[in-house]
Amino acid sequence: MFQIAAAWLLACVQQAKRGGVIINGHTLTRSQTRLHLEVLGQWFDFIRLEELPRRLTYPTKRPFCLLTFDDGKRNHFTEIAPELEQRRVPAVFYVTTEPLSTGSCLWFDRHNQLVRMLGQCPAGLELDTLKNLPFRLLTERLDRACAHYGFTPTSEPDELRPMSWEEARILARRGFTIGAHGVTHAILTRETKERAFAEIEESLAKVCSELGTPCKTFAFPNGNYRPELAQHALRSGATSAMTTEPMWVEHRSSFWRLPRIQLFGEFTRNRIELKIALAALRGVLANPDGSGRKYRRLDKQRRRLAKAHKLSEPLSCLPVAPAGKSNIRNS
């Protein structure tokens, strides 16, 4: 019954909605990748990032699906990309640039390895606690804990190890898009404006330098953003910025804050279909970065302002945050 209900709900949504979805993935095995492609391909046309403006301006009866994968793990190169390439499915791989240069694993992978070794999470190292710290304090706390417990993290498995820059170049030559995902995977709303700006511009510049072609897209680490950060991404050369707001993309969607629906490897066909269907109902799914309601409040404020001044501001226009403050504070 649940299987029928999930498929029926998505079928209803597919008929009613115009536009499509942007999927946010991380690490998948080959078999998980095949399942995701099978389910998504039943309902959507797979598109390249460059096709997005046209598909939003001239929607077709069948909705689109843009695949994106965050962090730049070697698993993307060894497991996911071969399955995509075999089926001629395009995708965007957003890389965190420092690990690609150093070969070290990301901070949350270090954290997860430590917790698994201990069998419990030490006080003060809860993931939600760490995500509320500036990156410098976060890494200091994690370094002290690793030293205290005599733990040395590994980056050997492909789901932990970053891909190399040469592997990123190979993906680009094979037709995939490489985007920027910050330098260190710091949560940018926890950083000073100067540090957050540097994470954005330096990661975009590094991808451009390593690949020898402009990097035109940025994905906010953990999905957290503010309008001034999105503005800086555009000033630094990006033409699109990805969030984790779990919604469908429509003609009114803003290219500086494109929503994405997160799908994980353990998801079954029914769970994939149900989550995508529910994402069409605005506000039903919680934003994994904890900020969805505040972002929706910003939209309402802008619409009220436009109506009061009898303006028809397109939602693709970027709002200017007041100097010295922002309307949004992330949870």
Buried (B, 14 or more C-beta within 10 A) or exposed (E): EEEEEBBEBBEEBBEEBBBBBBBBBBBBBBEBBBBBBEBBEEBBBBBBBEBBEEBBEEBEEEBBBBBBBBBBBBBBBBBBBEBBBEEEBBBBBBBBBBBBEEEBBBBBBBBBBBBEEEEEBEEEBEEEEBBBBBBEEBBEBBEEBBEEEEEEBEBEEBBBBBBBBEBBBBBBEEEBBBBBBBBBBBBBBBBEBEBBBBBBBBBBBBBBEBBEEEBBBBBBBBBBBBBBBBBBBBEBBBBBBBBBBBBBBBBEBBBBBBBBBBBBBEBEBBBBBBBBBBBBEBEEBEBBBBBBEBBBEBBEEBEEEBEEEEEEEEBBEBBEBEEEEBBBEBB
